[in-house]
């Protein structure tokens, strides 16, 4: 019997080394929990100002203390990484190019996140941008900078922008025509018909009239207006939503139908009817809109979980009749259908972006400044007013975020997140967009990056 010489197994590839900034935050936890299970990548450097909180989090995640070490110098950090362990540092200056392959930026700070991303690109390292605030302000510039350096720059999977863009890429790849793209807001409106109470996280309101508004009826706009009135005591719009749609706009070219977005109170099975053109009974004045809806659900119904959707035109009546029978969301008139992914899993999904960043066959899509996330004064703001981004939703008191088509605003309009930690140099009346000339103390490098991104968008328009 002829002997067969066994073929030696290919050597296992070294795991991708990942540096994570803002490591002790909620996103950082979800990402590190997942990295613990993956042989393809490992956390090599964790950057955070609060190393005590980071250490406590690693303990709670079950990371053996022997696998990580708090470092006070670059040489010490490099030695720890070289030994296969994880270096914990409080200063980005301790992060050397030799200690990581990919940077995952998750500070949520425009100034710090921008500086960290620039540093990584200068070190010829790939960047996964989770800080959507940075992306909305300087993403076009950073993507171009990365391209010139021969590295990848990608939004992070697990947050709605990257998830929606992935769904949109699938939709476009199969040749479907897009009518609208969007996501649900962060928190559902949970209505209990028995009590007449509607709950949004820990807040409740008595709204028994919602019982008669659970179906759209023949007049979609009237039903949506009645629902909005019923839940008027809840805060439903958030700066984070506008920021996420600004990122989607950069990579897709779509922008809101109205600058404040529609925010309909809706159920998932209604989205194809709601996000239709007005002449077809919907709410849109034009196709290719980005928007956000507030999900209305009953207590035992599944949540949309901050998921994403794309509304498309149907191209064959019989095809979509078959799909409707299988449970897919098709509008009542058969013109539109809604394709959706009802989830976003934060750092649990981000390893997909890390893998994509090192794929030599992947060409990242180049973002462009198709829209501007700006700030419109909600009240009269006197000179000397300090503007600060604060709170869970990263908002500015007295300033409403608005998402405008780039062609609809002047070149001096200030991006929303550039306003953080600035002071008004002159009064701004209620209803006015805040311009760069209205504020003092803004980050000059960030403004220059935004202008560069806008110039790139003009050249390639």
N, C-alpha and C positions, 0 to 999 in steps of 0.2 A: 504494500500500500504506500502510495507516494506521501511523503511527509510534507506538511505545510508549515512554512516559517511564519510565525506570528508577526503581524505588523505592529511595531511599537506605537503606543499611544502618543499623540501629540502632547507636548508639554502644556500644562495649564497656563493660560495667560495670567499675567500678574493682575490683581484687582486694580480697578481705577481708583486713584486716590482723590478724595473729595475734601475741599475746604468749605466750611459752612460759617457764614457770618450771621449774627443775630441768633446764635445757636440755642439760647435758653428760652426762646419764645414758643408759642403754640405750634407754629409751623415746624420749627426746629425739632420739637419733640416727635411729631408725627413722622418726620423724615428719618430721624435717628432710630426710631423704633423699627422702621423698615430696613434700614441699612444693616441692622444687627442680624437680619435673616438672609442677606445676600452675599454669595461668594464672589460676585462680579465686581464689587466696589466696597470701599471701606472709608470711614471718616478718618482723615489723616490730621487735620487741624480744625479745631473748633474755636471760633472767635466770638467773644462776648465780654461786655464790660462787667457783668456780674458773674464771676467765676464760681462764687459760692453757690448761687442758684443753679448754675450749669452742672456743678459737681453733684448736687443733690438730685438733679434730674437724671443724670447718668446712673446714679445708684438706683433710683426708682425704676429705671428701664432695664436694670439687670446687667449693666456693663461691669465686668470685673474690674476692680480698682487697679489691678496689675496691668490692665490694658491701656491706661491713660495716665497722663501726668501734667500737672500745672507747670508751665514754663515761664521763665522770666527773661530769657535772652533768645536771640535767633539761633545761635549755635546749639543751645539746649533743645529748642524746638526741632531743629533739623535732626539732631541725634535721636530724639524720641521717635520721630517719624521713620527714620532709617531703621530703627529696631523693630518696626512693625506695629508700634503703639500709636495712640492718638495724643497729639499735643493740644493742650488747652491754653489759649493766650488771650490777654485782654487788649493787646495792642496790635493793630494790623501790620505795623512795621516789623513784627516778628515772623511774618508770613513770607517765606522765600519761595522762589519759583520751583526749587527742587522738591518742595514738600507737598505738592499737589498737582493734579492734572486738570481738575475742574473746580471752579468756584461756584457755589450756590449762594447767591446774595439774598438774604432774608431779614435785613435789619428793619425795613419799612421806613427808613430815614432817607430823604432825598439827597442830602448833602453827603452823609457817610456812605450810603449805597452807591452813589455816583462815583465817589473817590475810590471805593473798593473795586468797583468794576473796571475803572480806568487803570488801576494798578495791576489787576489780573491780566488785562489785555496787553499792557506794556510788558508783562512777564511772559507773554505768549501762552496764556492759559485760557481754556474755554470758560465761558460764563453762562450760567443759568440764572436769569433774572426773575426772582420771586417777588421782589419789591415793586409792585405795580405803580407806586407813586413815582419811582425813578423811571420806570419804563414809559409812563405817560408824558414825562417831561424831557427825557434825554435818550429814549430808546432808539430813535432814528440815528442819532449821532453815535451812540455806542455800537450799534450794529454795523455802521460804516467803518468805525474804528477797528472793530474786530475783523471785518473783511480785509482791510488793509494789512492786518497783522497775520492773516491766515488762520484765524481761530474761529470757533463757533460762538454765536451769541443767540440765545434762545429764551423765550418766556417759559416758565416752569409748569409742566403738567401737574395737575392737582388743584390748580386755581382755575377759575372760570375762563379767563382769556385763552390760555393755551388749550383747554379742553374744547372750547367753542371753535377755535381755529382748526383743531384736529377734525371735529365733526364737519365743519364747513369744507375742509379739504376733501373729505370723503364724498360729500354731496356734489362738489364741483367735479370730482374725478369721474363720477358716474354720469355726468352730463345734465344734472337737474338745474333748473333756473331758480335763482334765489329771489324770494320776496322780502323776507325779513330774517334777522338773526338776533339772538338775545339770550337772556337767562332769567331765572327767577330771583327775586330779592332774597336776602339772607334769611329772613324769618317768615314763616307761613302765618296766615290768618286761619286759626283753627276754630270752626263754628260748630257749636253744639245745639242742634235744633230743639232738644228737650228743654234746655234752660234758656235758650235765646242768647247765650253768652258767646262772644268771640274772644279768643285769646291769642295774643302775640307774645311769645316767651312768657314773661311774668305779668304782663298787663292784660286786663280784661275790660270789656265794655259790653253793655246790654244792647244788642242789635237784632231783635226778633224779626225785623223786616227782611233779614237775609234769607229766611225760610222761603219767602216767595221770590227770591232772586237767584236761586241755585241753578236755574236754567237761563240761557241767554235771551230766549224769546225772539220775536221777529225784529225788534229794534235793538241792535247790539249796542249802539252808543248810549241809548237811554238806560239800558240795564247796567252798563258800566258806570254811568254817572250816578245811578241809584246806589250801587254797591259802594262807590267811593264815598258817597255821603254817609252811608251807614257806618263806615269804619274811619270816619274823619278824625277821630281822636287819636289814632295811632300814627306814629312816625313811620312812613313806609319808604321814603327816598333817602339814600345815603351817598355821601361823597365817594365811598368805596365802589358803589355801582357805576357811577360816572367814570371813575378812574379805569375800571375794568373794561367798560365799553370804549373808552379812549384807546386802550391797548388793542382791542379788537379792530377798531377803525384803522389803526396804523398798519396792520397786516392785511386787512381786507379791502380797504377803500370805502367801506360803508360808513354811514354816519346817521345820527338820530333824525327822525322825522320832524321832531321839535326839540329845541335845545334842552328843555327840562325832562324830556322823554315822557311817554304816555303813562307808564306805571298802571296799567289796567289791573283791577282785581279780577283774577281769572282762574279757571280750572284748566288743567292740561288738555282735556278733550275739546276745549273751545279755541285753542290757540290758532288753528288754521282759519277759523271764521273771524277772529278778532284782528289778526295781522294780515288782513286783506285790504285792497284798495277801497277807498270810500265809495266809489261807484259800484262796488260789489258787496257793500254792506259792512265793510271793515272800518278801521280807524286810520289807515295810512293815506297820506297825500301822494306818496311816490314809493316805488319799489327800492329795495336795497337798504332798508332801515335797520338800525340797531336799537334795541329797546330792552326794558326790564319790566317784568310783571310781578305782582304780589299774588302768591298762590292762596286760593281759598279752598279749604278742604274740611271734611268732616272728621271727627275724632279718630275713627278707625281706618281712615284712608291713608295710603302711603304718601310721604312727602316728596316733593320735587327735589328737595335737598340742595337748593342752590344750583340746580343743574342748568343745562344749556339746551337751546333749541334752534332749529332752522326751519322756516316755513318756505315751501317750494311750490312751484306751479306743477300741476299734474299734466302729464303729456299724453295720456291715453285713458279714456274713460273706463274701459274694461279692466285694464291693469289695476287701476286704483279702486275699482269696485271690488276686485278680488282682495286687495290689500285691506280695504275697509272691513270686509267680512272677517279678516284675520285679526282685527282689533286695532289696526293703525288709525291714526287721527287724520281724517279727511274732512274738509269743510262740507257744510250742508249742500252747497251748490256744486260740489265736486271740483272746483277750480284749484284749490290749494290743499296741501297736506303738510303736516308737521312731523318732523323727524327730531327726536330729542334723546338726550342722555340725562336721566334724572339723578345726577350725583356730581360731586367733586370731592376728592378724598385727600386734599392737601398733600402733605409730604409723602403719603403712602404711594402716590403716583409719580412723584418727581424722579425716582430712579430711571424712569423711561426717558426723561429729558437728558439725564446724565449719559445714558447709553447713546442717545441720538447725537449728542455733542461730539463724541469721539468717533462717530461713524464716518469714514473717509468718503463714502459714496453719497452722503447726505449734503445737499446744498441748502443752507438755511434761507428761508424767504426773507427778502429785505423789506423792513417796515418803512413807511413814509408818513409824513405829517398831514394826513387827509383831514384831520379835525384838530381842534384845540380845546382842551379842558381848561376852562377859564373860571373866573369868579365874578359873580354879579352881586353888588351890595343889596342886602335885604332891607336895610334901614339906612338912614343918613349916618355916615361914618365921619367923625371929625378928624382933622389933622392931629397926628400924635397917637391915633389908635394903633395898638399893637395887635398884629395878626399872628395867631398861633394855630398850628394843626394839633388837634387834641382829641382824646376820646377813642373809643373802640372803632368808630367809623372814620377816623382821621379827617375830621371836619374843622371848619374855621367859623367861630361865632360871628354872626352877622353877615356872613358871605355865603351865598348859595352857589354850589358847583353847577356849571352848565357846560354842555358839550356841543360845540358849534362846528359846522363845516369850516375848514380853514379859509375858504373863499368868502365867508360871511363876516369875518372879523379883520380888523386892521392889524398891521404888523407890530404895533406897540402894546397889544393886549397881553397881559401877564398870564402865564400858565398858572393854574390853581395852586399847585404845590410849590411853586417858586415863592409864593406869598408867605410861606412859613417863616416865622421869626423875623418878620419885617415890620416897619412902622410906616403909617401913612404920612407922606410928606405934605399932603394937601387934602382937603375934604373931598369925599366921594358921596354923591347923592344916591339915595335909594333907587335901584333900578339900573345904575350904571355899571358897565364892565370896568374892572380895575385894570389900569394900564401900568406898564413898567415905569412910567413917569410919575405915577402916584405914590410909589413906595421907595423907601430907603432901607438899606441893609440887606438886600437880596444877594444871593450867591452869584457873583459875576460869572464864574465858570459854568454854572448851570444855565444861566441866560445865554451865554455864548454857545453852549451845546445845543440848546433849543433852537437858536437862530440858525446854527449850522444844519440841523436836521430839517428845518423848514426850507433852507436854501437847496438842500439835496432834493427835497420833494418837488420844488419848483422846476429844477433842472430836468427831472425824470418824468414830470407830469405828462 
